[in-house]
Amino acid sequence: MAVPMKKVSRMKRGSRRAHDSLTAPTYVEDKDSGERRRPHHIDLKTGMYRGRQILEPKNDV
């Protein structure tokens, strides 16, 4: 059975875990509608992506 030779220091442990933290998703304001959306995603309210109509616009009924 493999056993570590030495105790892992707090610095080594922290360096290994440095990339494990969670980040909040980023949002951008859409140029046309002014709605907030994720970058590189379709605006679900208007159905537009990069100036082209991809989906049908959502009708709020």
Phi, psi and omega in degrees: 000134182283132180232134179298142180288320184226160175291138178281127183290163179298325180293314179297318180296317179293323178295322179292325183271003186298329184264006183272352184289150180272143178242147179287143179294144181270148178230149175236156177272128181292136183292323185276307187266341182081000178283155175274137179211166178284145177296144179064028177234157178287139172283110187291334181288317181261339181079016183263148173215119180053042176082003180244147178279117181256312181244164174290141178298143181281126178262121178274108181243000000 
